[in-house]
Amino acid sequence: MKKYILVALLLLSPLLGLRIVNCELCNAYAAKPDKQIVVLSVDLHCQGCIDKIMKNIAFEKGVKDIVCDLKTKTVTVTYNPSKTDVPTLLKAFEKIKKPATVVQPATV
């Protein structure tokens, strides 16, 4: 609800003659990216490994998209950083007996 009020104020501020200077709430919403991408190295052998990852990791909180590459044995995970982080994702991979290591750190 706060987000909608904030957006409304920002859009209507020029019409109302308001001037918003250094609003902490505005900065907090602007500073949080809604997605990050991390590339993980995972020991993938077959399509069954990919299916296992897709069935389990896709339902972790904050995960938006997963792309598995069997040739390079990498998994690219797009996630919401306000809901999860890389250590949590690594634990999720360990839980399904597919340990992962970070190849490329999280980027926007």
Secondary structure as a PSIPRED ss2 file (coil, helix, strand):
# PSIPRED VFORMAT (PSIPRED V4.0)

   1 M C   1.000  0.000  0.000
   2 K H   0.000  1.000  0.000
   3 K H   0.000  1.000  0.000
   4 Y H   0.000  1.000  0.000
   5 I H   0.000  1.000  0.000
   6 L H   0.000  1.000  0.000
   7 V H   0.000  1.000  0.000
   8 A H   0.000  1.000  0.000
   9 L H   0.000  1.000  0.000
  10 L H   0.000  1.000  0.000
  11 L H   0.000  1.000  0.000
  12 L H   0.000  1.000  0.000
  13 S H   0.000  1.000  0.000
  14 P H   0.000  1.000  0.000
  15 L H   0.000  1.000  0.000
  16 L H   0.000  1.000  0.000
  17 G C   1.000  0.000  0.000
  18 L C   1.000  0.000  0.000
  19 R C   1.000  0.000  0.000
  20 I C   1.000  0.000  0.000
  21 V C   1.000  0.000  0.000
  22 N C   1.000  0.000  0.000
  23 C C   1.000  0.000  0.000
  24 E H   0.000  1.000  0.000
  25 L H   0.000  1.000  0.000
  26 C H   0.000  1.000  0.000
  27 N H   0.000  1.000  0.000
  28 A H   0.000  1.000  0.000
  29 Y H   0.000  1.000  0.000
  30 A H   0.000  1.000  0.000
  31 A H   0.000  1.000  0.000
  32 K C   1.000  0.000  0.000
  33 P C   1.000  0.000  0.000
  34 D C   1.000  0.000  0.000
  35 K C   1.000  0.000  0.000
  36 Q E   0.000  0.000  1.000
  37 I E   0.000  0.000  1.000
  38 V E   0.000  0.000  1.000
  39 V E   0.000  0.000  1.000
  40 L E   0.000  0.000  1.000
  41 S E   0.000  0.000  1.000
  42 V E   0.000  0.000  1.000
  43 D C   1.000  0.000  0.000
  44 L C   1.000  0.000  0.000
  45 H C   1.000  0.000  0.000
  46 C C   1.000  0.000  0.000
  47 Q H   0.000  1.000  0.000
  48 G H   0.000  1.000  0.000
  49 C H   0.000  1.000  0.000
  50 I H   0.000  1.000  0.000
  51 D H   0.000  1.000  0.000
  52 K H   0.000  1.000  0.000
  53 I H   0.000  1.000  0.000
  54 M H   0.000  1.000  0.000
  55 K H   0.000  1.000  0.000
  56 N H   0.000  1.000  0.000
  57 I H   0.000  1.000  0.000
  58 A H   0.000  1.000  0.000
  59 F H   0.000  1.000  0.000
  60 E C   1.000  0.000  0.000
  61 K C   1.000  0.000  0.000
  62 G C   1.000  0.000  0.000
  63 V E   0.000  0.000  1.000
  64 K E   0.000  0.000  1.000
  65 D E   0.000  0.000  1.000
  66 I E   0.000  0.000  1.000
  67 V E   0.000  0.000  1.000
  68 C E   0.000  0.000  1.000
  69 D E   0.000  0.000  1.000
  70 L C   1.000  0.000  0.000
  71 K C   1.000  0.000  0.000
  72 T C   1.000  0.000  0.000
  73 K C   1.000  0.000  0.000
  74 T E   0.000  0.000  1.000
  75 V E   0.000  0.000  1.000
  76 T E   0.000  0.000  1.000
  77 V E   0.000  0.000  1.000
  78 T E   0.000  0.000  1.000
  79 Y E   0.000  0.000  1.000
  80 N C   1.000  0.000  0.000
  81 P C   1.000  0.000  0.000
  82 S C   1.000  0.000  0.000
  83 K C   1.000  0.000  0.000
  84 T C   1.000  0.000  0.000
  85 D C   1.000  0.000  0.000
  86 V H   0.000  1.000  0.000
  87 P H   0.000  1.000  0.000
  88 T H   0.000  1.000  0.000
  89 L H   0.000  1.000  0.000
  90 L H   0.000  1.000  0.000
  91 K H   0.000  1.000  0.000
  92 A H   0.000  1.000  0.000
  93 F H   0.000  1.000  0.000
  94 E H   0.000  1.000  0.000
  95 K H   0.000  1.000  0.000
  96 I C   1.000  0.000  0.000
  97 K C   1.000  0.000  0.000
  98 K C   1.000  0.000  0.000
  99 P C   1.000  0.000  0.000
 100 A E   0.000  0.000  1.000
 101 T E   0.000  0.000  1.000
 102 V E   0.000  0.000  1.000
 103 V E   0.000  0.000  1.000
 104 Q E   0.000  0.000  1.000
 105 P E   0.000  0.000  1.000
 106 A E   0.000  0.000  1.000
 107 T E   0.000  0.000  1.000
 108 V C   1.000  0.000  0.000
